[in-house]
Amino acid sequence: MNTTATPSFVPYVPTIDRDTAKLVARMKTVVGAENVLTSKADLATYECDGFTIAKSKPDVVVFPRTTQDIVGIVKICNELDIPFIARGAGTSLAGGCVPVGGGVMIALARMKTIHEINVRDRYAVVDPGVVNVWLTNALKPHGYHYAPDPSSQGACTIGGNVATNSGGPHTLKYGVTVNHILGIELVLPDGNVVTVGGPTEDAPGYDLVGTIVGSEGTFGIVSKVWVRITRNPEAYRTLLGIFANIDDATNAISGIIGAGIVPAALELLDQTILKAVEAAFKFGFPLDAGAVLIMEVDGMSEGLQEEADRIEAIALANNAREVRKANSENDRLALWKARKQAFGTIGRLGYPSYCTQDGVVPRTKLPQIMKFILNVADKYQIAIANVFHAGDGNIHPILMFDERDPAQVKKVLDASHDILTECIRLGGSVTGEHGIGVEKLDFMPVLFTKDDLNFMVRLRTAFNPRNNCSPYKMLPTAGGCAEPASIGVSKPGRRAAV
């Protein structure tokens, strides 16, 4: 096995001697011993999120059950001058909940109460640890749902969705998380509790809710959320377009949007991911297809079939060799199960590790970025599968490798850097829903000017003046930002080895 040093995405932070025993004892007084983890094995579970290349263990993991528990934890951290970070389910994919420099991890998974469902005013009030799909399941008897539906819907939490402004297949029509958050209760980094927004549709004044959503936990810890709930559509039409190659599938996407149609979802799966999904679910996907496109429209029954027919015609005009229809609700649900659990099937391809990227390009540039990804796979001799929110131009190339081999890790990081750089060149961005975290810090000076970044630092400082809440996230320590420490940086998108 190659033993070349592997680049690290975790900034170097000097080792700090902490009285861990005292810290743990104080935490137990707030939440009880049963809600505090300290063993090496337990802490290893919380050293990373879905971006497993970046790892750093916390000193202690604490599980609050109420807002006042969070307040008590935060006040102790301030008193002892110890950094802290919130974590939901750990399904994020950019190192956003990596506890750089250790400190206290505030795990919100036990705050899982749905406090209120108000169908008349179309909102619900939930704890941050409520799993996304739990809310939709609770709303089913009322004929409503919570629209943002990430692929990790069965595991990710509402608090985590707020942190990264998550998307999902159906946000093409309905919007991402920020479009469905009405209010937030936030424990500020000094331990004070504030509520912004609330159950009303549009609160006057500055849009602080929109400011907090997507701030990746750097403004404070979300302790309660008011979410907008959406009435279930009267009907659906779900189609599966089968294409010989990705170019034709992406051209069909542009054709559908260009025709003025706004589908509920447009999701692309390439041949590599089809093999894994078919092995897992036996859905009947054609394994000789270069790509398939899941196309769904929803709304009032009247006129919906006409819209579906238009989509089918556009797909066929772009060389779809076949367009299949979900003829029952069971067929539709099976198709979406296959799509949403696609990432979980990667293991069937024989690779022990994978890294999921999250770039965005204009929809018309999808053919170019997909060709580029194929060239990158050939350049670095690595396998890359593709399954993504095609209607948004939000790509998710899945780079497969063995994390135990540093040479393979380096290839994956270099390939990721090339793909994200190309996204920027094509007029896009390096993230659509996964966030910046620690993984993409060095792309920020490429996307933004020095003045832009300094204003972002000033905004964060207004909420988090000591930068002790989720430090070393989202904003780079190089490139002109007024950060408390600096680290070595090689090229954009890559941390120097530390």
C-alpha positions as a printed Julia matrix, in Angstrom:
498×3 Matrix{Float64}:
   0.0    0.0     0.0
   1.26   3.46   -0.87
   2.24   5.36    2.28
   2.46   8.84    0.73
   1.22  11.52    3.13
  -2.45  12.23    2.6
  -3.55  15.88    2.41
  -5.77  16.94    5.29
  -8.8   19.19    5.14
  -8.71  19.83    8.89
  -6.85  23.03    9.79
  -3.91  22.68   12.15
  -4.9   23.83   15.6
  -2.24  23.74   18.36
  -2.93  21.15   21.04
  -4.64  22.74   24.02
  -4.41  21.22   27.46
  -7.94  21.0    28.79
  -9.2   19.76   32.09
 -11.41  17.18   30.43
 -12.52  15.64   33.71
 -13.77  19.01   34.92
 -15.47  19.67   31.57
 -17.24  16.31   31.62
 -18.34  16.75   35.23
 -19.82  20.16   34.43
 -21.66  18.79   31.39
 -23.17  15.99   33.46
 -24.64  18.56   35.83
 -26.57  20.04   32.9
 -27.81  16.98   30.98
 -27.12  13.99   33.25
 -24.45  11.33   32.92
 -26.59   9.28   30.5
 -26.39  12.12   27.97
 -22.6   12.5    27.93
 -20.17  10.39   25.87
 -16.44  10.27   26.64
 -15.01   6.87   25.63
 -12.57   6.72   22.72
 -14.87   4.41   20.77
 -17.84   6.72   21.22
 -15.88   9.83   20.3
 -14.55   8.14   17.14
 -18.15   7.85   15.93
 -18.4   11.64   15.97
 -15.04  12.54   14.41
 -16.47  13.13   10.93
 -19.63  13.4     8.89
 -20.26  11.84    5.46
 -17.04  13.46    4.2
 -14.88  10.87    5.89
 -11.56  12.27    4.68
 -11.76  15.08    7.25
 -11.61  13.83   10.84
 -11.14  15.36   14.28
 -12.39  13.97   17.57
 -14.35  16.06   20.06
 -13.33  16.08   23.72
 -16.86  15.16   24.75
 -20.25  14.58   23.1
 -23.29  16.0    24.91
 -26.96  15.32   24.14
 -29.29  18.14   25.18
 -33.03  17.5    25.33
 -34.27  21.08   25.69
 -33.34  24.61   24.71
 -32.28  25.28   28.3
 -29.93  22.29   28.14
 -28.24  23.9    25.13
 -28.01  27.21   26.99
 -26.35  25.5    29.96
 -23.85  23.7    27.73
 -22.95  26.85   25.82
 -22.48  28.92   28.98
 -20.08  26.35   30.42
 -18.13  26.31   27.15
 -17.82  30.1    27.31
 -16.77  30.01   30.94
 -14.07  27.43   30.23
 -13.12  28.98   26.85
 -13.83  25.78   24.93
 -15.14  25.67   21.33
 -18.41  23.88   20.58
 -20.26  22.64   17.53
 -23.74  21.32   16.79
 -24.41  18.05   14.99
 -27.6   16.47   13.72
 -27.46  13.05   12.07
 -23.98  13.52   10.57
 -25.24  12.93    7.02
 -23.67  16.17    5.75
 -20.99  15.71    3.1
 -18.54  18.6     3.42
 -17.14  18.28    6.94
 -19.55  20.86    8.31
 -19.84  19.17   11.7
 -16.18  18.19   12.14
 -15.05  19.48   15.57
 -11.83  21.16   14.47
  -9.62  21.59   17.53
 -11.79  19.27   19.59
 -14.08  20.81   22.17
 -17.71  20.01   22.87
 -19.97  18.41   20.3
 -23.61  19.25   20.96
 -25.5   16.35   19.4
 -29.12  17.34   18.82
 -30.47  13.89   17.89
 -32.41  13.51   21.16
 -34.33  16.74   20.61
 -36.9   15.05   18.39
 -40.34  16.37   19.3
 -42.88  17.62   16.79
 -44.46  20.29   18.99
 -47.29  21.45   16.77
 -48.94  20.8    13.43
 -51.21  23.65   12.38
 -52.94  22.67    9.15
 -55.15  25.75    9.08
 -52.17  28.12    9.06
 -49.94  25.63    7.25
 -46.97  25.36    9.57
 -45.4   22.94   12.03
 -43.05  23.53   14.97
 -40.3   20.95   15.41
 -37.13  20.25   17.35
 -33.86  20.31   15.39
 -33.37  16.54   15.82
 -36.61  15.61   14.06
 -35.73  13.43   11.07
 -36.95  14.93    7.81
 -39.16  12.01    6.8
 -40.73  11.78   10.27
 -42.32  15.15    9.69
 -43.73  14.18    6.3
 -45.07  10.92    7.76
 -46.72  12.84   10.61
 -48.35  15.13    8.06
 -49.72  12.36    5.81
 -53.05  11.96    7.67
 -53.65  15.68    7.16
 -52.93  15.58    3.42
 -49.76  17.67    3.75
 -46.0   17.18    3.51
 -42.72  19.01    4.12
 -41.4   19.77    0.64
 -37.57  19.7     0.95
 -36.7   16.01    0.57
 -32.93  15.33    0.48
 -31.8   11.9    -0.62
 -30.83  11.31    3.01
 -34.43  12.13    3.99
 -34.76   8.96    6.04
 -31.86   9.96    8.3
 -31.08  13.69    8.06
 -32.59  16.11   10.56
 -34.46  19.37   10.14
 -31.76  21.21   12.11
 -29.1   19.89    9.75
 -31.23  20.84    6.74
 -31.43  24.39    8.12
 -27.65  24.5     8.6
 -26.81  23.62    5.0
 -29.97  24.82    3.21
 -30.55  21.32    1.86
 -32.34  20.6    -1.37
 -33.63  17.34   -2.81
 -35.33  15.95   -5.91
 -38.58  17.89   -5.54
 -37.06  21.28   -4.76
 -36.87  22.02   -8.49
 -40.51  23.08   -8.24
 -40.98  23.71   -4.54
 -37.72  25.35   -3.5
 -34.94  24.47   -1.08
 -35.01  24.56    2.72
 -34.87  28.36    3.04
 -38.14  28.61    1.1
 -39.89  26.53    3.77
 -38.53  27.92    7.03
 -40.77  30.49    8.71
 -38.98  30.94   12.02
 -36.01  29.8    14.07
 -35.25  29.71   17.77
 -31.48  30.13   18.07
 -29.14  29.77   21.02
 -26.5   32.39   20.34
 -22.84  31.61   21.04
 -23.01  33.64   24.27
 -25.91  31.54   25.58
 -28.7   34.02   24.92
 -31.81  32.72   23.13
 -33.43  34.65   20.28
 -36.38  33.89   18.03
 -36.44  35.22   14.47
 -39.49  34.93   12.27
 -42.36  32.73   13.38
 -45.62  31.29   12.11
 -46.57  34.36   10.04
 -45.83  34.3     6.33
 -43.54  37.31    6.1
 -42.17  39.05    9.17
 -41.17  42.72    8.76
 -37.59  43.88    8.95
 -34.4   42.2     7.82
 -34.64  38.6     6.65
 -32.74  37.09    9.55
 -34.32  33.68    8.93
 -32.83  33.65    5.45
 -29.51  34.78    6.89
 -29.36  31.95    9.42
 -30.47  29.19    7.02
 -27.32  27.97    5.27
 -24.9   29.54    7.77
 -23.67  26.03    8.63
 -23.94  26.41   12.39
 -21.56  29.37   12.58
 -24.2   31.81   13.94
 -25.45  29.67   16.82
 -27.35  26.49   17.57
 -30.85  25.98   16.21
 -33.12  24.78   19.02
 -36.56  24.98   17.39
 -37.89  25.5    13.87
 -41.17  26.75   12.39
 -41.56  25.1     8.98
 -44.01  25.72    6.18
 -46.08  22.66    5.27
 -47.41  22.04    1.77
 -50.65  20.44    0.65
 -50.15  17.15   -1.18
 -50.7   17.36   -4.94
 -53.96  15.97   -6.25
 -52.16  13.8    -8.8
 -48.75  12.8   -10.15
 -47.38  11.66  -13.48
 -44.0    9.96  -13.22
 -41.99   8.99  -16.29
 -38.67   7.22  -16.84
 -36.78   8.3   -19.94
 -34.17   5.84  -21.17
 -31.27   7.24  -23.17
 -28.28   5.79  -24.96
 -25.97   8.45  -23.54
 -25.79  11.26  -21.0
 -25.65  13.96  -23.68
 -29.12  13.12  -24.95
 -30.5   12.97  -21.41
 -29.08  16.39  -20.48
 -30.32  17.9   -23.73
 -33.8   16.6   -22.88
 -33.56  18.4   -19.53
 -32.8   21.7   -21.25
 -35.63  21.06  -23.69
 -38.17  20.45  -20.92
 -37.24  23.59  -18.97
 -36.94  25.61  -22.19
 -40.51  24.65  -23.08
 -41.72  26.47  -19.97
 -42.54  23.3   -18.06
 -41.62  23.24  -14.36
 -41.56  19.57  -13.34
 -41.72  18.53   -9.72
 -38.46  16.65  -10.31
 -35.87  15.83  -12.96
 -33.29  13.31  -11.74
 -30.52  11.69  -13.8
 -28.81   8.36  -13.08
 -25.92   7.19  -15.25
 -25.06   3.65  -16.24
 -22.68   3.03  -13.33
 -25.2    3.96  -10.67
 -27.94   2.06  -12.54
 -26.0   -1.16  -12.07
 -25.77  -0.64   -8.33
 -29.42   0.39   -7.95
 -30.67  -2.5   -10.06
 -28.6   -4.99   -8.08
 -30.2   -3.67   -4.9
 -33.82  -3.16   -5.92
 -34.44  -5.22   -9.09
 -36.56  -2.36  -10.39
 -36.05  -3.32  -14.02
 -33.67  -0.55  -15.04
 -32.1   -1.22  -18.46
 -28.43  -1.87  -17.73
 -27.39  -1.13  -21.3
 -28.69   2.46  -21.08
 -26.16   5.28  -20.84
 -28.5    7.21  -18.54
 -32.08   7.32  -17.33
 -34.06  10.42  -16.45
 -36.8   10.39  -13.82
 -39.33  13.03  -14.83
 -42.26  13.91  -12.6
 -45.04  16.47  -12.78
 -47.68  17.01  -10.13
 -50.68  19.23   -9.4
 -54.35  19.28  -10.33
 -55.5   16.25  -12.31
 -56.97  18.43  -15.01
 -54.34  19.04  -17.67
 -51.62  17.05  -15.92
 -51.61  14.25  -18.49
 -51.18  16.82  -21.26
 -48.08  18.15  -19.5
 -46.72  14.63  -19.08
 -47.32  13.98  -22.78
 -45.36  17.11  -23.67
 -42.44  15.93  -21.53
 -42.54  12.52  -23.18
 -42.49  14.12  -26.63
 -39.49  16.28  -25.69
 -37.61  13.26  -24.35
 -38.31  11.3   -27.55
 -37.25  14.29  -29.66
 -33.93  14.17  -27.8
 -33.34  10.53  -28.73
 -34.89   8.76  -25.77
 -35.21   5.21  -26.97
 -38.13   4.6   -24.62
 -40.24   6.44  -22.06
 -41.81   4.3   -19.36
 -44.68   5.36  -17.12
 -45.34   4.6   -13.47
 -48.82   3.14  -13.79
 -49.58   2.98  -10.08
 -48.64   4.71   -6.84
 -46.64   1.62   -5.87
 -44.64   1.88   -9.1
 -43.98   5.55   -8.41
 -42.89   4.95   -4.83
 -40.62   2.09   -5.89
 -38.96   4.32   -8.46
 -38.34   7.06   -5.92
 -37.07   4.52   -3.4
 -34.51   3.41   -5.95
 -33.45   7.01   -6.58
 -33.28   8.15   -2.96
 -31.37   5.11   -1.79
 -28.97   5.15   -4.73
 -26.03   6.32   -2.6
 -26.54   3.4    -0.25
 -26.11   0.92   -3.09
 -22.59   2.07   -4.02
 -21.05  -0.72   -1.96
 -22.35  -3.21   -4.51
 -19.85  -1.8    -7.01
 -16.96  -3.18   -4.95
 -15.38   0.02   -3.62
 -14.97   0.45    0.15
 -15.15   4.27    0.08
 -16.7    7.03   -1.95
 -16.72  10.82   -1.99
 -19.84  12.64   -3.19
 -19.24  16.02   -4.79
 -21.78  18.84   -5.03
 -21.23  21.3    -7.85
 -23.71  23.46   -9.72
 -23.72  24.61  -13.34
 -26.31  26.33  -15.52
 -28.64  23.64  -16.9
 -27.48  24.35  -20.44
 -23.93  23.48  -19.36
 -24.82  19.99  -18.11
 -23.53  18.26  -21.27
 -20.19  20.06  -20.91
 -19.71  19.24  -17.24
 -20.69  15.62  -17.76
 -18.14  15.25  -20.57
 -15.57  16.88  -18.31
 -16.33  14.42  -15.5
 -15.86  11.48  -17.87
 -12.49  12.93  -18.91
 -11.5   13.4   -15.27
 -12.33   9.75  -14.54
 -10.09   8.73  -17.43
  -7.32  11.17  -16.44
  -7.06   9.89  -12.88
  -8.11   6.31  -13.62
 -10.87   6.33  -11.02
 -14.49   5.22  -11.2
 -17.09   7.99  -11.06
 -20.83   7.4   -10.9
 -23.39  10.15  -11.44
 -26.81  10.67   -9.91
 -28.03  14.2    -9.5
 -30.72  16.88   -9.42
 -30.54  17.55  -13.13
 -33.34  20.11  -13.24
 -31.34  22.39  -10.93
 -27.99  21.81  -12.61
 -26.87  20.42   -9.23
 -24.43  17.59   -9.99
 -23.36  14.88   -7.55
 -20.47  12.9    -9.08
 -19.59  10.0    -6.79
 -15.86   9.26   -6.8
 -15.06   5.73   -5.66
 -11.83   4.65   -4.0
 -10.21   2.91   -1.04
  -9.71   5.37    1.8
  -6.96   3.17    3.28
  -4.71   3.94    0.3
  -3.34   7.51    0.49
  -2.48   7.47   -3.23
  -6.14   6.83   -4.09
  -7.26   9.52   -1.66
  -4.96  12.01   -3.39
  -6.37  11.08   -6.79
  -9.92  11.61   -5.56
  -9.07  15.0    -4.07
  -7.29  16.11   -7.24
 -10.2   14.92   -9.37
 -12.7   16.69   -7.1
 -10.68  19.89   -7.35
 -10.71  19.7   -11.16
 -14.46  19.09  -11.32
 -15.34  21.95   -8.97
 -12.97  24.31  -10.75
 -14.71  23.5   -14.01
 -18.09  24.19  -12.4
 -16.88  27.69  -11.59
 -15.47  28.17  -15.09
 -18.86  27.24  -16.58
 -20.57  29.91  -14.51
 -21.62  27.75  -11.57
 -20.62  27.16   -7.98
 -18.91  24.55   -5.81
 -21.99  23.69   -3.77
 -25.72  23.45   -4.26
 -26.76  21.92   -0.94
 -23.87  20.24    0.88
 -22.3   23.5     2.02
 -18.67  24.59    2.33
 -17.78  22.99    5.68
 -14.05  22.36    5.79
 -13.87  20.6     2.43
 -14.32  23.64    0.16
 -12.9   26.48    2.24
 -10.21  27.31   -0.28
 -12.7   27.78   -3.09
 -14.27  30.73   -1.29
 -11.58  33.23   -2.41
 -12.15  32.01   -5.97
 -15.9   32.58   -5.79
 -15.77  35.84   -3.81
 -13.61  38.93   -3.58
 -11.57  39.81   -0.51
 -14.11  42.52    0.34
 -16.99  40.04    0.02
 -15.3   37.62    2.38
 -14.47  40.31    4.9
 -18.12  41.37    4.99
 -19.08  37.73    5.56
 -16.66  37.62    8.49
 -18.22  40.81    9.87
 -21.68  39.28    9.62
 -20.56  36.13   11.4
 -18.84  38.2    14.05
 -22.11  39.98   14.8
 -23.57  36.61   15.83
 -20.41  34.82   16.93
 -17.84  37.44   18.08
 -15.42  34.98   19.7
 -15.73  32.46   16.84
 -16.05  29.7    19.42
 -19.19  28.27   17.8
 -18.31  25.92   14.94
 -14.88  27.48   14.33
 -12.84  27.01   11.14
 -15.93  26.44    8.99
 -17.28  28.02    5.83
 -14.85  30.98    5.65
 -11.19  30.42    4.78
  -8.36  31.24    7.13
  -6.32  32.45    4.16
  -7.28  34.81    1.37
  -7.77  37.94    3.45
 -10.34  36.83    6.0
  -9.9   38.13    9.5
  -9.68  34.74   11.16
  -8.03  33.93   14.51
  -5.46  31.6    12.98
  -3.91  30.76    9.64
  -2.92  27.52    7.99
  -0.94  26.42    4.99
  -2.85  26.39    1.74
  -1.81  24.86   -1.54
  -4.19  25.41   -4.44
  -7.88  26.33   -4.23
  -9.98  23.44   -3.05
  -7.11  21.68   -1.3
  -5.74  21.91    2.2
  -2.01  21.55    2.48
  -0.83  18.47    4.33
  -0.63  19.14    8.05
